[in-house]
Each structure stands twice: as structure tokens, then as C-alpha cells.
Amino acid sequence: MWIGVATAAVALPGQSVQEAEAWMQAHPTLRAEPRERLSIRRNDTPSRRYTFHASVFSPGGASAAGSGGSLLARLNSTEPMMVRSEKFTLVDLISGVSVARLEDALRSLYGAEVYADYRRSQPIRIYSPDQSNSSDTQRSSRAQLSEGDVFAYLIEVMPNPDGTINTGGVTVMLKADVPAFVAALHDSQSREVANREAAQPVSGSIAGPVTEPITGPAAIRQRLNLDRTGQ
């Protein structure tokens, strides 16, 4: 994950849980043990670590049809359980984590074809889930959702109080789950605003988590300053 491993992706969202487990065990970077199944955690040093998790849920926690009922139906089905999203997270307290580094890790894990799909992807949303908790937007976590021809991609960074970034992650998800994920963002924003207004009634509006359309990669980098590292 840190130095880059040239490897082709075998297991991806849309394939079975069994295929994902086999790929994670065989991958030269992940090297999952049989007991780890769909989740792994590695510590290169106390200050450098990464995690990888494959899930039968979309990033928003919704199943294919957006309800627990559809998950129950799949559990009772004779069809293999499908992986809907995969996420890796990097933490580096020494050198920091930038978007470029996350992109390199995506290419190393999934190979050239998925990386090319990511590079062609079109940004859909940027959002700051915790901006409503602090007036200091520099410290708010930030995320970018984009959609390629094959998959959708979610890049997240968590700045420190001084604006440097030591933690970031990338999620690869099924495009079919994007509408439900975006809808979940809007629902979360509405609930947050309603809860804060009920707890602290004041005149005027209270800002909730930011979620808005964006027009291109340059706008993302300029608005969110995503390329800052811990150095």
C-alpha cells in the first residue's frame, strides 16, 4: 500500500463475498488471513497503518433496494451474497496523506483499468459531514463523490486542527447505489439541521453538513484544498 504494488484487480464490487475473500487472501499487499474474511487491519509502524473492508452494503448502509427487507431476501436467496462496496483507509502520522497518495494506492490495489475508470470519473458531490459541529471549516472532514463508467468513487480526508492531513480513505462502490447514497446525504443533512434547531433555537438558519454539486476536479481541489499533507 505504501510503495505501490503492480497487480490486476480480481475481486470488485458486484462480485461474490467468496471471490472477494479469495482475492484479499491472494493479494500481495492485503495478504488477508482466513480468519479476517472481509476486513483487515495492518500496522507497518505505530504511526503508519491501513485498513481494508469489503461490505455487502453501500457506503450509506443501504442494501440494493435501500431497505433491510431486500438484504433479508438476499440472505435467504440461493444466489451468492454480493459485495457492494470496498473501502481502504490510510493513516500516516509522519509523512501525511494526500489525495495523490490515495489515488496511487487505488491504482496499486485495483490495477490500471479501475484506475483509468477513476481518472475518467465525473464529480457528483462534495460534502463536509461534520461542518455543522464547528465553525472552523478547515478542521471539517471533506469528501468527494465521483462516478465513472464502471464504478463510483468516494474520497475522504480528515484534516487536523492545523489543516494538515494524516488520515484519508477511498471507497469503490456500485454505480447503482449512488442515487440512494446521495439521497441518504440529503436526509442526514435535514435531520442534523432539524435536531440542532430544536436543541438550540436561534433566529436565522443553522448550517448543516454541506452537500452540493461540483463542476470538475479543479473546483474540488481549489475549494477543499485536498492536496495538503502532514508535512
C-alpha positions in Angstrom: 0.0 0.0 0.0 2.9 2.4 0.8 5.3 1.7 -2.1 2.8 0.5 -4.7 2.3 -3.0 -6.0 1.6 -3.6 -9.7 -1.3 -6.0 -9.6 -4.6 -6.5 -11.5 -7.9 -6.4 -9.7 -9.7 -9.7 -9.4 -12.4 -9.0 -6.8 -14.6 -5.9 -7.2 -17.9 -4.6 -6.0 -20.5 -6.7 -7.8 -18.7 -10.0 -7.3 -19.4 -12.6 -4.6 -18.3 -12.5 -1.0 -16.3 -15.7 -1.6 -14.5 -14.1 -4.6 -13.6 -11.0 -2.5 -12.3 -13.2 0.3 -10.1 -15.2 -2.0 -8.7 -12.0 -3.7 -7.9 -10.4 -0.3 -6.0 -13.5 0.8 -4.0 -13.7 -2.5 -3.3 -10.0 -2.9 0.4 -9.3 -2.3 -0.4 -6.1 -0.3 -3.5 -7.1 1.6 -2.5 -10.7 2.5 -5.7 -11.4 4.4 -5.7 -14.4 6.7 -8.6 -16.8 6.5 -10.0 -15.6 9.9 -10.0 -12.0 8.7 -12.5 -12.6 5.9 -13.7 -9.2 4.6 -11.8 -6.9 7.0 -8.1 -6.4 7.6 -6.0 -4.0 9.6 -2.3 -3.6 9.2 0.2 -1.6 11.2 3.5 -1.0 9.4 4.7 1.1 12.4 2.7 2.7 15.2 2.5 5.9 13.1 1.6 4.2 9.8 -1.3 1.8 9.3 -4.1 1.0 6.8 -7.4 -0.9 6.8 -9.4 -2.5 4.1 -13.1 -3.6 4.3 -15.4 -5.1 1.8 -19.1 -4.8 2.5 -22.4 -6.2 1.3 -23.8 -2.7 1.9 -23.4 0.5 0.0 -21.4 3.3 1.8 -24.6 4.7 3.1 -25.5 1.4 4.7 -28.3 0.7 2.3 -28.8 -2.6 0.6 -29.6 -2.9 -3.1 -33.2 -1.8 -2.8 -32.5 0.6 0.1 -34.1 -1.5 2.8 -33.4 -4.2 5.3 -36.1 -6.3 3.6 -34.0 -6.6 0.4 -31.0 -7.7 2.5 -33.1 -10.4 4.2 -34.3 -11.6 0.8 -30.7 -11.9 -0.4 -29.7 -13.8 2.8 -32.5 -16.3 2.1 -31.7 -16.5 -1.6 -29.7 -19.3 -3.3 -27.7 -16.6 -5.2 -24.2 -15.8 -3.8 -24.0 -12.7 -1.5 -22.6 -9.8 -3.4 -20.0 -7.2 -2.3 -21.4 -3.7 -2.9 -18.6 -1.6 -1.7 -14.9 -1.8 -0.7 -13.0 0.8 1.3 -9.4 1.3 2.3 -8.1 3.9 4.8 -4.6 5.1 5.2 -3.1 6.7 8.3 0.4 8.2 8.3 1.3 10.5 11.2 4.8 11.1 9.8 4.5 11.9 6.1 0.8 12.7 5.9 -1.8 11.5 3.4 -2.7 13.5 0.2 -5.3 12.8 -2.5 -2.4 11.9 -4.8 -1.3 9.3 -2.4 -4.8 7.9 -2.1 -5.0 7.8 -5.9 -1.7 5.9 -6.1 -3.0 3.4 -3.5 -6.2 2.9 -5.6 -4.1 2.1 -8.6 -1.8 -0.2 -6.7 -4.7 -2.2 -5.2 -7.1 -2.4 -8.2 -4.8 -2.1 -11.3 -4.7 0.1 -14.4 -8.3 -0.5 -15.6 -10.0 0.6 -12.5 -7.6 3.5 -12.0 -8.4 4.6 -15.6 -12.1 4.4 -14.8 -11.5 6.6 -11.7 -9.5 9.1 -13.8 -12.4 9.4 -16.2 -15.0 9.7 -13.5 -17.1 12.8 -13.2 -17.5 14.6 -9.8 -21.0 14.5 -8.4 -20.9 15.9 -4.9 -18.6 17.4 -2.3 -19.7 17.4 1.3 -18.4 18.0 4.8 -20.2 15.7 7.2 -19.1 17.4 10.4 -19.0 21.0 9.4 -22.1 21.8 11.5 -20.2 20.8 14.6 -17.6 23.6 14.2 -17.3 27.0 12.7 -13.7 26.1 11.7 -14.2 24.6 8.2 -10.5 23.9 7.9 -11.0 21.2 10.5 -14.1 19.6 8.9 -13.7 16.3 7.2 -14.2 16.5 3.5 -15.4 14.1 0.8 -15.7 13.9 -2.9 -18.1 11.6 -4.7 -17.5 10.9 -8.4 -18.9 8.4 -10.9 -17.0 6.6 -13.7 -18.2 4.3 -16.5 -17.9 1.2 -14.3 -17.8 2.2 -10.6 -18.4 5.2 -8.3 -15.6 6.5 -6.1 -15.7 8.3 -2.7 -12.5 10.1 -1.5 -12.4 11.3 2.1 -9.8 13.2 4.1 -9.8 14.2 7.8 -7.8 17.4 8.4 -6.0 18.0 11.7 -6.6 21.2 13.7 -3.7 22.8 11.9 -5.0 21.8 8.5 -2.6 19.0 7.8 -4.0 15.6 6.8 -2.8 12.3 8.3 -5.9 10.2 7.5 -7.8 9.5 4.3 -9.7 6.9 2.5 -11.2 5.7 -0.8 -14.4 3.7 -1.3 -15.2 1.9 -4.5 -18.9 1.3 -4.9 -21.5 0.1 -7.4 -23.0 2.9 -9.5 -26.4 1.5 -8.9 -26.1 2.6 -5.2 -25.2 6.2 -6.0 -28.7 7.6 -6.0 -29.5 6.0 -2.6 -26.2 7.3 -1.2 -26.8 10.9 -2.4 -30.4 10.7 -1.0 -29.0 9.5 2.3 -26.7 12.5 2.4 -29.7 14.9 2.0 -31.7 13.0 4.6 -28.8 13.2 7.1 -28.4 16.9 6.4 -32.1 17.6 7.0 -32.1 15.6 10.3 -28.9 17.4 11.5 -30.4 20.8 10.9 -33.7 19.9 12.5 -32.0 18.5 15.6 -29.8 21.5 16.1 -32.6 23.9 15.6 -34.7 22.0 18.2 -31.8 21.9 20.7 -30.6 25.5 20.2 -33.4 27.7 18.8 -32.0 30.9 17.3 -33.1 33.4 14.7 -31.9 32.6 11.2 -30.8 29.3 9.7 -28.2 26.9 11.1 -25.8 25.3 8.7 -25.9 21.6 8.5 -23.4 19.2 6.7 -22.5 20.7 3.4 -23.5 18.7 0.3 -23.6 20.4 -3.1 -22.9 19.7 -6.8 -19.5 20.5 -8.2 -18.3 21.1 -11.8 -14.9 19.4 -12.1 -11.7 18.2 -10.4 -10.1 21.7 -10.4 -13.1 23.0 -8.4 -12.7 20.2 -5.9 -9.0 20.8 -5.3 -9.4 24.6 -5.0 -12.5 24.5 -2.7 -11.4 21.8 -0.4 -7.6 22.1 -0.5 -7.5 18.3 -0.6 -3.8 18.0 -1.6 -2.4 19.2 1.7 -0.3 16.6 3.5 1.1 16.2 7.0 4.4 17.6 6.0 
